[in-house]
């Protein structure tokens, strides 16, 4: 259904129902992951905040709307952050992701694998 919603509707698949069940299952799995994480670690309101900038930078680098681009962007951001520790302090790894994101927005705003507008 993700590839062609019209074809799914023509073949008799109730697309609204599939969408609702997909959201419901993702919510249940997310809640289960949160509960299991709470068993293992101490939860704080800012958990994951340090991952937000690199994730956002990876999506911008790969191209918004391109899943393969986001995977490629994540790979590039991750490798560049880890390789940057050879030159600068590890505390500046988020700055490396931010710098790459800014450069990509200046050079090619649509991302590496994004569609040109």
C-alpha angles and dihedrals in degrees: 000000000000091000099048120006093179092057090048091053092048092052090055102259112147097231096186090056092049090051092049093048092047091054091045093051092047090051092050092047091048091050091049091050090050092050092048090048090051090056091054105038143023109266120225130176093245098052110139094015091119089056095052098079096048091047092049091046091051092054092047091047094050096040130266111268095022113106093189089047090053090051091049091045090051091052092049093046093047095048093044092049093051094043090049090067088073089066107025137026118285089239088073096058093107089052089057091055091047092049092050090049093051092047091050092050090052097044102035116002094188092060131239096295099020124117118259113242 
